[in-house]
Amino acid sequence: MALNRFSFLLFLSLFGVTQHALSVEIRCQNAEYAGKKLEFLAYSDPISGKTETAFQLTFDGSGKASANLDIKATTFVFSDFGVFRGMLFLEAGKNIGLKLPPFKEKSFAEEKNPYFQPISFWFISENKNQLTDKVSEFEQFFNYLTDKNFNRLYIRQSKAVFDSIRTELDKKVPDNSEKALVWHKNLKLKLIEADIFRLRPEAYSADFNAVTSEYWLQPAFMEVFNKTFDRQLSFSAQAIHGDEVKKAVETRDLPALKSFVENKYKVTGKMAELVLLKLLHDGFYSDEFSKSAIKDLAGNKLFLQNTNPILKTSAQNILDKFGFMAKGSKAPAICLNDLDEKKQCTEEDHGKFKYIVFADVETRVCQEQLKYLSRVDELFNKHLEIYVVLRNTGKESIKAFFEEQKVPAVKLVDTDGAFIKQYQIRSFPQCFLLNENHEVVFEHTKTPLDGFEQQFGGWLRNELFMRQRNQNK
């Protein structure tokens, strides 16, 4: 979820390695982008996936745009626009003129596909001599070598071929190159080495000790780090002597878990703590451990009061992620205009539960789900109010659907997609049930056609019974 530019500047002040922030101007010109806006994001930690807004490029009528940013260290940013994801390294004190590809909008199918993956590329600069250019050139050469030797690498697992590729890449990026570029090369090599030779994490995890925290937010580090330690807490709990790991989690024995990480993966210091946070993060979503125990462990002062700002921020982001839309948590209020341009807010208390349905009326599945809301309203209108939060597909198409289908709900149009982003909606429809206090009732709320009436009906009978009993005491 993106935050504002002030948060990003604060974030940079925590992670910078130089004494003072230096200004960077980002500029570009391409007539195809006239009137458009590109938002550039930066990761705030290497585990949770949370991002901060770094800057925006707003193009004028001729396709010109520029932005200024103060940074203390080399910073990775990216922007999703049309079918592309453009990636970029910004260097403190170095202005950059970007070259943009021909703009290509998503097709209708791509727009509706929740699993759509943008085409990633590295921006190049006008002078073609900045870090981002060198990374782009390296990536092209790296992909050429691995594609050319794919069968010998991944099928035959030829160490000789892998070593020859390493030699070629070392020539391309010698160890006296910029440190960020050298680490990018080394980490990309480690990633394919682990894939090619099916290395167990503990066979190479000690190599992470050499990566200092100034490189933890580089995409190459994040990719190999998260792949290496993916679901490792669950795998360890299922292995021989796994009961010891389960017991350490259940009893909130953080020293025992830290010792386990250090011994198994041969990592030390801050890297051991980062690995442990990654294991706790993945363990929370595995359903193999107590969620409250994982929360308590991740919220330990070892992490939340850590002297390393990335570790501290990682822990807070992970805890926020654990608590977002969890059962009993307060849901963000949604305030939007309805189809009559009247502002409506979901937090208004009318003494009823609130069924919130995020939908896209241009998709057939959403149309059928929305039609069934008439039955839901018929059954529960005494205790339930329905809000439909609509993806902005154009008011004409939205109004046309609801004029034909008399859906009994408050219909809100998310004009700029702000609440779809805030509620982290990836596909439509997606639903939430809130109580009168705007608190989440179910971890997973069913859609109208997938059993909501049974889910809510059974729960409602018990809830009303318990409330009546408590009143009679």
Secondary structure, DSSP 8 states (H G I E B T S, - for coil): ----HHHHHHHHHHH--SSS-EEEEEEEE-GGGTT-EEEEEEESSSSS--EEEEEEEE--TTSEEEEEEEESS-EEEEEEETTEEEEEEE-TT--EEEE--------HHHHH-TT---EEEE-EESSS-SHHHHHHHHHHHHHHHHHHTHIIIIIS--HHHHHHHHHHHHHHS-TTS-HHHHHHHHHHHHHHHHHHTT--HHHHGGGGGG--GGGTTSHHHHHHHHHHTTTHHHHHHHSTTHHHHHHHHHTT-HHHHHHHHHHHH---HHHHHHHHHHHHHHHHTTTSS-HHHHHHHHTSHHHHT-SSHHHHHHHHHHHHHHHTT-TT-B----EEEBTTS-EEETT---SSEEEEEEE-TTSHHHHHHHHTHHHHHHHHTTTEEEEEEEE-S-HHHHHHHHHHS---SEEEEETTSHHHHHTT--SSSEEEEE-TTSBB--SSB--GGGTHHHHHHHHHHHHHHHHHHHHH-
